[in-house]
Amino acid sequence: MVLFGPSGCGNEFYEQGHKSILEVPEWVKNYGLDAYEYSFGHGYNMSSELANKAGQLFKDHDIKLSLHAPFYINFANPDEVMYQKTQGYIYTGIKFLRAFGADRLIFHPASCGKLKREEALELTNKRFDETFNKMDEEGILDGLLLCPETMGKTMQIGTYSEVVDLCKVNEHLVPTFDFGHINSLEQGSLKTKDDYKRILDYCIEKLGFDRTNNCHIHFSKIQYGAKGEIKHLNYDDSIYGPEFDPLAEVLVEYNLSPRVICESMDKMPHDALIMKKIYLKTLDK
């Protein structure tokens, strides 16, 4: 079964008078959702003690939890000091996974910067090999998935094929398919079931069914321009895509059970529930 949840609680949570992460698990559960993604996008700004308390509440309410690492991770930065910082963000993310009792860390792989794309991709692959195989040898990845994300801008490393190929480095790596990003980068390419199958088929071919089944999904409509992603939108947008319906059909046809996280602009739980209802309706056909 596919699990659905938001990447934050949007305006609604705060308008209802809620403030604390400790209130989120019950609120998400009562909303009718089964997953949640907590973002450390701007840095790790929480105590381990609070993470532990929140994690227990997520567990009590049967909400599967994922974490998003800081946005400024860049495995292609040629500066060795900055590379060490990137590694540090992953190690810290793993510590928070353990504190929360969460099972997957989502992160942005790299940006090209001044490097040619081929050079940036080669450096990223080399450093993935160094970093994640070392972590695996240290035994700190047991029971965890690390999920590099497909990206939405032309200067970022993160096409769907790049991300899948990077995941070949270690079995603890599975892709985060951000279909809004993919649609933005490919200028509105995701319209039919076959468009989604192209991506999932590639993953199954390269990583196998089990790792594809465990993939992470971000979904939202996104405004895009010539260089890709501009800004996230809510699901009621009628100008930009993608639509969730054809993806739901593919998930049912392929019998896949990923975790789907809604990243709408400010209506994440509302739109996550729309996606869940689309999926359940498709499942019942």
C-alpha positions as CSV (number, residue, x, y, z in Angstrom):
1,M,0.0,0.0,0.0
2,V,1.2,3.5,-0.9
3,L,1.6,5.8,2.1
4,F,0.7,9.5,1.8
5,G,1.7,12.6,3.8
6,P,2.8,16.2,3.7
7,S,6.2,17.8,3.8
8,G,5.0,20.2,6.5
9,C,1.6,21.2,7.8
10,G,1.1,24.3,5.7
11,N,-1.0,27.3,6.9
12,E,-3.9,25.2,8.1
13,F,-2.0,23.8,11.1
14,Y,-1.0,27.2,12.4
15,E,-4.3,28.8,11.7
16,Q,-5.9,26.2,14.0
17,G,-3.6,27.4,16.8
18,H,-1.0,24.6,16.7
19,K,2.7,25.4,17.1
20,S,4.8,22.5,18.1
21,I,6.3,19.5,16.3
22,L,4.8,17.4,19.2
23,E,1.3,18.3,18.0
24,V,2.0,17.2,14.4
25,P,1.6,13.4,14.6
26,E,-1.9,13.4,16.0
27,W,-2.9,16.2,13.7
28,V,-1.6,14.4,10.6
29,K,-3.3,11.1,11.7
30,N,-6.6,12.9,12.2
31,Y,-6.3,14.4,8.7
32,G,-6.3,10.9,7.3
33,L,-2.7,10.6,6.3
34,D,0.0,8.1,7.1
35,A,3.4,9.7,6.5
36,Y,5.2,12.9,7.2
37,E,8.5,14.6,6.1
38,Y,10.2,16.9,8.5
39,S,12.6,19.3,6.8
40,F,16.0,20.4,8.1
41,G,16.4,22.3,4.8
42,H,17.8,25.4,6.5
43,G,19.9,23.5,9.1
44,Y,19.7,21.1,12.0
45,N,18.0,23.4,14.5
46,M,16.4,20.9,17.0
47,S,17.7,19.1,20.1
48,S,18.0,15.3,20.0
49,E,15.7,15.2,23.1
50,L,12.9,16.9,21.2
51,A,13.5,14.7,18.2
52,N,13.2,11.7,20.4
53,K,9.9,12.8,22.0
54,A,8.4,13.7,18.6
55,G,9.6,10.4,17.1
56,Q,7.9,8.4,19.8
57,L,4.6,10.3,19.0
58,F,4.9,9.6,15.3
59,K,5.4,6.0,16.2
60,D,2.4,5.9,18.5
61,H,0.2,7.3,15.8
62,D,1.6,5.0,13.1
63,I,3.0,7.8,10.9
64,K,6.0,6.9,8.9
65,L,8.6,9.6,9.2
66,S,11.2,10.8,6.8
67,L,13.7,13.7,7.1
68,H,15.0,16.2,4.6
69,A,18.6,17.1,4.9
70,P,19.9,20.8,4.5
71,F,19.3,22.2,1.0
72,Y,23.0,23.3,0.6
73,I,24.4,19.8,0.4
74,N,26.7,19.6,-2.7
75,F,28.7,16.5,-3.5
76,A,30.2,18.2,-6.5
77,N,31.8,21.2,-4.8
78,P,35.5,21.0,-5.7
79,D,36.5,22.6,-2.4
80,E,37.5,19.7,-0.1
81,V,36.5,21.7,3.0
82,M,33.0,22.1,1.6
83,Y,32.9,18.4,0.7
84,Q,33.7,17.5,4.3
85,K,30.8,19.7,5.4
86,T,28.5,17.9,3.0
87,Q,29.6,14.6,4.5
88,G,28.9,16.1,7.9
89,Y,25.4,17.1,7.0
90,I,24.7,13.4,6.0
91,Y,26.2,12.1,9.3
92,T,24.2,14.6,11.3
93,G,21.1,13.6,9.3
94,I,21.7,9.9,10.2
95,K,22.0,10.9,13.9
96,F,18.6,12.6,13.7
97,L,17.1,9.6,11.9
98,R,18.1,7.5,14.9
99,A,16.8,10.2,17.4
100,F,13.4,10.4,15.6
101,G,13.2,6.7,14.9
102,A,12.8,7.7,11.2
103,D,14.0,5.5,8.4
104,R,14.9,7.6,5.4
105,L,17.0,10.8,4.7
106,I,16.2,12.8,1.6
107,F,18.9,15.1,0.2
108,H,19.8,17.1,-2.9
109,P,22.8,15.5,-4.6
110,A,24.8,18.3,-6.2
111,S,25.1,21.5,-8.3
112,C,27.4,22.0,-11.2
113,G,28.7,25.4,-10.2
114,K,31.6,26.3,-12.5
115,L,32.2,22.6,-13.5
116,K,31.1,21.1,-16.7
117,R,28.1,18.8,-16.1
118,E,30.2,15.7,-17.0
119,E,32.9,16.8,-14.5
120,A,30.3,17.5,-11.7
121,L,28.6,14.2,-12.3
122,E,31.9,12.2,-12.2
123,L,32.9,14.0,-9.0
124,T,29.5,13.3,-7.4
125,N,29.7,9.6,-8.3
126,K,33.2,9.3,-6.9
127,R,32.2,11.0,-3.6
128,F,29.0,9.0,-3.3
129,D,31.2,5.9,-3.5
130,E,33.6,7.2,-0.9
131,T,30.9,8.5,1.5
132,F,28.2,5.9,1.5
133,N,30.3,2.8,1.2
134,K,32.4,4.0,4.1
135,M,29.2,4.6,6.1
136,D,28.0,1.2,5.3
137,E,31.3,-0.4,6.4
138,E,30.9,1.6,9.7
139,G,27.6,-0.1,10.1
140,I,25.6,3.2,10.6
141,L,23.3,2.6,7.7
142,D,21.6,-0.5,9.0
143,G,17.8,-0.2,8.6
144,L,18.1,3.1,6.8
145,L,17.5,4.4,3.3
146,L,19.3,7.5,1.9
147,C,17.4,9.1,-0.9
148,P,19.0,11.5,-3.4
149,E,16.4,13.6,-5.0
150,T,15.7,14.4,-8.7
151,M,16.1,18.2,-9.2
152,G,14.3,20.8,-11.2
153,K,16.9,23.2,-12.4
154,T,19.3,22.8,-15.4
155,M,22.4,23.6,-13.3
156,Q,21.7,20.9,-10.7
157,I,22.8,17.3,-10.8
158,G,19.6,15.3,-10.6
159,T,17.9,14.1,-13.8
160,Y,16.0,10.9,-13.1
161,S,18.6,8.8,-14.8
162,E,21.5,10.5,-13.0
163,V,19.9,9.9,-9.6
164,V,19.1,6.2,-10.4
165,D,22.6,5.7,-11.6
166,L,24.1,7.3,-8.5
167,C,22.0,4.9,-6.4
168,K,23.8,2.0,-7.9
169,V,26.8,2.9,-5.7
170,N,25.2,1.3,-2.5
171,E,22.1,-0.7,-1.7
172,H,21.1,1.8,1.0
173,L,20.5,4.4,-1.7
174,V,17.1,4.6,-3.3
175,P,15.8,7.5,-5.5
176,T,13.5,10.3,-4.5
177,F,11.5,10.9,-7.6
178,D,10.3,14.5,-7.4
179,F,7.9,14.4,-10.3
180,G,7.3,18.1,-10.1
181,H,11.0,18.7,-10.5
182,I,11.2,16.2,-13.4
183,N,8.3,17.8,-15.1
184,S,9.9,21.3,-14.7
185,L,13.3,20.2,-16.0
186,E,11.7,18.4,-18.9
187,Q,9.4,21.4,-19.7
188,G,6.1,19.7,-19.0
189,S,6.9,16.2,-20.1
190,L,4.7,14.3,-17.6
191,K,1.2,13.9,-19.1
192,T,0.4,10.2,-19.6
193,K,1.0,6.8,-17.9
194,D,3.8,6.1,-20.4
195,D,5.6,9.3,-19.3
196,Y,5.7,8.0,-15.7
197,K,6.5,4.4,-16.8
198,R,9.6,5.6,-18.6
199,I,11.0,6.8,-15.3
200,L,10.0,3.8,-13.2
201,D,11.0,1.3,-15.9
202,Y,14.5,2.8,-15.9
203,C,14.7,2.4,-12.1
204,I,13.5,-1.2,-12.2
205,E,16.0,-2.0,-15.0
206,K,18.9,-0.5,-13.1
207,L,18.1,-1.1,-9.4
208,G,15.5,-3.9,-9.5
209,F,11.9,-4.1,-8.4
210,D,12.5,-4.1,-4.6
211,R,14.5,-0.9,-4.5
212,T,12.1,0.8,-6.9
213,N,9.2,-0.4,-4.6
214,N,11.0,1.4,-1.7
215,C,11.5,4.6,-3.6
216,H,10.5,7.9,-2.2
217,I,8.2,10.3,-4.1
218,H,7.8,14.0,-3.9
219,F,4.7,15.4,-5.8
220,S,3.5,18.9,-6.4
221,K,2.7,21.1,-9.3
222,I,5.5,23.5,-10.1
223,Q,5.8,26.6,-12.2
224,Y,8.7,26.4,-14.6
225,G,10.6,28.4,-17.2
226,A,13.5,27.8,-19.6
227,K,15.9,26.9,-16.8
228,G,13.5,24.7,-15.0
229,E,11.7,25.1,-11.7
230,I,10.5,28.5,-10.6
231,K,8.2,27.9,-7.6
232,H,5.9,25.3,-6.1
233,L,2.2,25.6,-6.5
234,N,-0.9,24.1,-5.0
235,Y,-2.7,21.1,-6.6
236,D,-5.6,23.2,-7.8
237,D,-3.4,25.0,-10.3
238,S,-4.7,24.4,-13.8
239,I,-1.8,25.8,-15.8
240,Y,1.3,23.8,-14.8
241,G,1.5,20.1,-14.1
242,P,1.9,17.4,-13.4
243,E,-1.3,15.6,-12.6
244,F,-1.3,12.7,-10.1
245,D,-3.9,10.5,-11.8
246,P,-1.7,8.8,-14.4
247,L,1.0,8.2,-11.8
248,A,-1.6,6.6,-9.5
249,E,-2.6,4.3,-12.3
250,V,1.0,3.2,-12.8
251,L,1.6,2.6,-9.1
252,V,-1.5,0.3,-9.1
253,E,-0.6,-1.4,-12.3
254,Y,3.0,-2.0,-11.2
255,N,1.9,-2.9,-7.6
256,L,4.4,-0.4,-6.1
257,S,4.3,0.8,-2.5
258,P,6.4,3.9,-2.3
259,R,6.0,6.8,0.1
260,V,4.4,9.8,-1.5
261,I,5.1,13.2,0.1
262,C,3.2,16.3,-1.1
263,E,5.2,19.4,-1.5
264,S,2.5,21.9,-2.5
265,M,3.2,25.6,-1.8
266,D,1.1,26.0,1.3
267,K,-1.6,23.3,1.3
268,M,0.5,20.2,1.7
269,P,-1.9,18.1,3.9
270,H,-4.9,19.1,1.9
271,D,-3.3,18.2,-1.4
272,A,-1.7,15.0,0.0
273,L,-5.3,13.8,1.0
274,I,-6.4,14.6,-2.6
275,M,-3.6,12.4,-3.9
276,K,-4.5,9.6,-1.5
277,K,-8.1,9.7,-2.5
278,I,-7.1,9.5,-6.2
279,Y,-4.9,6.5,-5.5
280,L,-7.6,4.7,-3.4
281,K,-10.2,5.3,-6.1
282,T,-7.8,3.9,-8.8
283,L,-7.1,0.9,-6.5
284,D,-10.8,0.2,-6.3
285,K,-11.4,0.2,-10.0
